[in-house]
Amino acid sequence: MLVEDYGPAWAPGPFELGTDGSRTILAGVDGSRTSLRAGAFAAGLARRQSSWLVFVYVAAMPVWVAMSPAPAGNAAQQIIDGVVEDVRGLIRDRHAELGVPVRLLVRAGEPFDGIRRTAAEVRADLVAVGASESAGHRLVGSLASRLVRAGQWPVIVVP
């Protein structure tokens, strides 16, 4: 697991019921266009509300990687490293103008479970994710719809 902090010291305060706006905003990013838009939306919202901003990337290892020889595993790790570096670069470029504490977390596992656990861990008041661009999710259900059904926090789905 990777944890990187940018900007002012990151330390979520005590949970408060009935506050104005969100104190901690979590954005799930995976390098896709819609997830990067969700991250940008969450960053703007965090800036306007003076909230803490947490980006989480949950790296899901495909089944074929676990069952394949080392070169396939190395290719998957390179993809994960590429996504992390892209997100890290965007944060570095823009964290100064945001003026809010930003944290980047990288977790391994299934995206729904990773986002749900991370949201609970950082006491997120709001979760932002990108809409799925996969046609198969109309049948099975997307990450966003699963988060909405979990009903633990407000979920913003960015197209």
Secondary structure, DSSP 8 states (H G I E B T S, - for coil): -EEEEESS--------TT-SS-SEEEEE--SSHHHHHHHHHHHHHHHHHT-EEEEEEEE---HHHHTS-HHHHHHHHHHHHHHHHHHHHHHHHHHHHH-S-EEEEEEES-HHHHHHHHHHHTT-SEEEEE----TTHHHH--HHHHHHHH-SS-EEEE-
